[in-house]
Amino acid sequence: MLQRKICAVTGSRADYDLLTPVMKKIRQEPSFRLQVIATGMHLAPQFGLTYKSIEADGFTIDAKVDMELTGDTPSDVTRSLGRGVKGFAEALDRLQPDLLLVLGDRFEILAAAQSAMIAKIPMAHIAGGDTTEGSFDEAIRHSITKMSHIHFVTNEAAARRVRQLGEDPAHIYNFGSPGGIDAIKKELLDRAALERELGFTFRKRNLLVTFHPATLDAQPAGTQFRELLTALDRLGDEVGIIFTLPNADPEGNTISALIEEYTAARPRAKAFASLGQVRYLSCVAQMDAVVGNSSSGLYEVPSFRKPTVNIGDRQKGRLQASSVISCRPEASDIERAMREAFTKDCSDAVNPYDKGNSAQRIVAALKATPDYAKLLKKRFFDL
């Protein structure tokens, strides 16, 4: 049997954790040959060199595209994007995949999509159609949708937007998020094991904090994050805090420096460049709430029936479970939301992104598509 080469691109732990179940299913399918390209934060020492986790999971990395994520100014990120386009052009020319598989809305993935479009490589895009009004990821996501040919959206509202963008309804599949949280729950660490792994002692109350720059906001990311730190201090020493470092976005280094300064002076707080999927979700299971503006607070945390404190506009427009508490990026409002989270009953929360068997259904749809090359010439399906 002639195997079709499906090339998955991953730029960070965030997209890799969602892609992993799909990659495993592709690897198990006899008619497919999985290729993997690691890029972006996976290759940067300051983000934990997480490409090693991909290899530890048993995947072979067929190409590494180093975007040299050194600075966090807009011009630094733009230069990284340019290096990514060049690197992907070379990698794709060598690997010659039949289909490129991408997820999400990061600028690293935009670089891959641009290169594939010019190289006439069909693309399948996971998690298009969402809206996030507070960051430029919104424009990147919709741009990748227009460059892609098969669309695996996570909800009906997203499917409607992809149709509105003129994409062929026959190639839009609403299969939910492919994170596979139910399977991961079997591997989670209990509190004692997690304390040993992290060198962290849980307090009476505990929070997991993940905050990224809202790249379209007029207010600087550092200003917003200082408001969060003020609110955390108001909760008192009985609240333990685990921080995960921000993405490689403009002003990301500013937030990382503030986290380093904050944790150095407070034994109840500890920071990690990357927890990895099992440790991260183990933290979610053990925490009283997840705080910040990460998509994980909307995509994954509700499956644990834990509250999410969603700060500011970075995720504005996404579907939200009843367990999500949204607030302004102001210390008083963040404090109010966190105190509400400590007493919130999330036992009946339903994750709007979790439909079950998503990865299996994605691979089945890819297998059922007979000729990817015939998808290259798209016509605009006008509503």
N, C-alpha and C positions, 0 to 999 in steps of 0.2 A: 504493500500500500504506500502510495506517495504521501509523505507527511507534509502538511502545511505548517510553515514557520510562523508562530505567533510570538511577537516580541513585546514584552511588558516593560514599561519604563517606570522607574520609581525614583523620586527625588528626596524623600524624607521618610521618617518612621510613620508619619501621619498617613501618607498614601499607601505605604507598604503594608501597614497593618490591615487596611481594607482590601488591598489587592491579593494578599497572601492566600486566602481560600480559593480565589479564582486561579491563581498561578498553580496551586496544587492540583486542581481539577484539570487544568490544561496539561500538566505534566503526566497525569494518569490516562489521558485520552490517546489511544494508539494512533489516531489520524493526525495528531498535532505534534509538533516539536516546539517546546518552549525555549525562547531566548529571553535573556534578561539584560537590561541596561540600567546601571546605577549611576546616579548623577547628583548634583546639588549638595544638600546637607549630608548625604551619606558619605561623601568623600572629604568632608571638612573636619579637621581635628577638633575645632571648637564646638562641634555638634556631636562629638563622640565617635567619629569614624564608623557609623552604623552599617556600612556595607558589610562589616564583619558579621553582623547579625543575620544578614541575608545568606551568607555562606554557611553560618552555623545552622541555619534552617535546612540545609541540604541543597540549596539552589546554586547552580553555576552562573556566575556573572560573565556574560559574553563580551561586554564592553563597559568601560568606565568613561564617562564624559565629565571631566573636571571643569567646573565653571568658575573656579577660583573665587569662592565666596569670602572675601577678605574684609571689605568695608560695608557700611550700612547707609551710605548716602544714596539718593536717587541715581546719581551718575555711576556709583559703584555697582548698583544692581543692574543698571542698563548695560554696563560693560560685561557683567557676568552673563546676561542674556545673550549678548552678541557672541561671547565665547562658546556658549551652549549651542547656538545655531551651527557654528562651525564644527564643533565636536560631534554633534549629532549627524551632520552631513557625512562626515568621515565614517562614523560607526555604522550608519544605515547603508552606506555604499558597500561596506565590507560584509555586513550580515545579510543583506537582501531579504528582509522578512516579507511574508505574504500579507501580513496585517500587523499594524502597530496598535497595542492596547495601552490606553492612558486613562488616568483617573483625576478628576478634580479640576483645579483652577490656579495652580501655582505657576510662576513665571518660568520655572525650570521645565514644566510640562509644555508651556507655550513654545519654548525653543525646540522641543522635540516635534511638536505638531507642525511648526513652520517648515522644518527640514523635511518631514515626511510628505507634506503637501507638494513641495517642489519636486521631490523624488518620485512622485506618483505612487506612493505607498498608501493603500487604504487604511483608515483608522476606525477603531471602536473606542468610544468615549463613555466612561462611567461617571455618573453624578452630574451630568449637564442639566441645564434648565432651572437650577435653583437661583435665588437672588440673595445677594449680600451687599446691601447698599452702602456699607461703610468702608469698603476696600476696593482697590482696583482689580481684585480677584474676580469681581462681577463681570468686568469687561473681558478679562482673560477667558473666563468660563464660556461666555457666549461666543467668543472668537474661536475657541477650540471646537465648539459645537458646529460652527459653519465649516470648519476644515475636516470634520469627521463624517463618517458614512453610516455607522451603526451606533445607536444611542441607547445606553442602558441607564435610564433615569431611576430615581429612588422614590418618586411619588407622582401622583396624577397631576398636580399643579405644575410640576417640572415638565411632565410630558406635554402638557398643553402649551407651555412656553416654547418648547423645542418645535412643536408643530407650527407655532406662530412665527418662528424664525425661518419657516419655509422648508423644513426637513420632511423627508418622505415618511408618512405615518407607518408604512409597512416595515420600516427599520427602526422604530422607536419601541423600546420594551420597558415596561414599568415593573421591574423585578425587586425593587427595594435596595437597601444598602447591602453590599456583599461582605460585611465585617465578620460574620460567623460567630457572634458573641456567645451563642448557646454552646458551641463546641469549646470555645476558649474557657468558659466558666468551669469546665472540668479540670483545667490546669491551674486554676488560681491558687495563690498562696494564702494561708490563713494569717492572722495578725502576728502571731509569734514568728513564723517563718519570714514574713515581710519585714518585721523589725530587724531580724538578723541580716537579711539581704541588704537592707538600706542603711543600717546603722542608725536607725531613727526610733525614738521612743514615743509611742502614741500618748496623747494627753486625753483629758476628759472629753474634749471636742477636737475634731481634726478636719482640716480643709486641704484639698488638692487645688492648686492655683496654676492655671495656664493662661497667660495673657500675651497677645500679639499686637503689633501696631495696627491701628485702624487707618489704613494708608490714604484714605480720602478725607479724613477729618481735618478741620482747620486747627484744632487743638493738638499740640504736640503729643506724641505717644508717651513721652516721659512725664508730662504733666498729668495725663490720665492715670498712669501707673502710680505716681506718687499719691494720688487720691486713694487708690486701692490700698497702698501701704499704710496710709493714715487710718483707714477704716479697719484694717487688720489689727493695728496696734490698739484700737479702741475695744477690741474684743477681749484683751487681757492675756496673761501668760498661760492660762489654762487651755488655750487653743493651740494645737500643734499645726504646723503648716509645711507642706511639701510643695515646692515650686518646680515646674519644668520650664526650661529656657525657651525663649520665643523663636519663631521662624527667622530665616535669613531675609528679612524685609527691611526697608528703610526705617531707621531708628531702632532696629532690633538690638544692636549692641548697647544702646542707651538703657534699654530695659534690663539686659543681662547684667550691666554694671550696677544698676540699682538693686537687683536681686542679690548680687554678690555682697554689696555693702550691707544690705538688710540682714542677710543670714549670718554674716560674720559677727554681728552684734547681738544675735538672739539665738540661744541654744534650742529654742522650741521650733526653729525653722531650718529647713535644709533644701538645697537645690540640686537638680540633676539635669545634665545636658540631654540625656535620653534614658528613659526608664525601660524601654522595650515594651512590647504589647502585653505580655503576661504580667509584668510588675506594674505597669500602668493601670491595667484593668483590675488587678488585685488591690491597688490603692483606691480605685473608685469604689470597689465593694466594701472597703473598710472605712471610708471617709464619711463624715456627716454631710458633706456637700462638695461639689466641684465648682470652682469660682474662676471667672475670667471671660474670655470672648472667643474661645476655640470652638470650631465646628463639632468637636468631640462631645461637648456639653449638650449638643442637640442630637447628634447622630448615635452616640453610644451610651451615654450616661442614663437616659431614661429606661434602657433595658434592664438596668440594675435597680430601678425604682428608687433612685437617689435624686435629691434636688440639685438643680443647676442654677447658679447665679450668673446670669448672662449680662455682661456689662457693655453699655454703649450700643453703637450702630453697626459694628463689624459684621454681625450675623443678621441684621435687620432684613426681614423679608422671608427668611426660612420658616418652614413649618416648625411649631414648637409643641412639645408634649405638655401636659398639665403640670409636670414636675419642674418646668422651667420658670424661674423668676427673673424678669428683665428689669434693669435699673439704669439710671443715668451714670456716667463716669464721674460722679461726685461722691466724696467721702461719706456724707450723711446718708445718701441714698444707697450706696453700696453696703454700709453698715446695717441699714434697715433690712435690706434684702438678705444679708447673711444671717441675721437674727431670725428672720422669718423662716429661712431654710432649716435652722436648727430644730424647729418644731413642726415643720411641714410633713403631712402624711402623704406619701407618694405611692402607697400600696396599690392604688388602682391606675397608676400611670401607664399609658400605652405609647410605645415608641412608634411614631408614624412612618419611620424609615425601615422598620424591621418586618419583612414579609416572609422570611424563612426560605431556605434553599436557594438563595439568590445566586450564589456562585455556580451551583449546579445548573440552574436555568440559563445563566449567561453562557456557559460553555456549550450547552445544548443548542442555543440559538446560533452561536458561532459555527458549530458543526453543521447545522441545517442550512447555513448560507452557502450556496454551491460555488460561487465564483466571486471572490472579493474584488478582483480587478474590474468587473463589470459595474461596480458601484462608483467608480471614480467620476464618471460623467453624471453629475447630479442636475436635476432640474428643480427650480424653486416651486414648491407646492403652495400656491397662493390661496389663502383662506377666502 
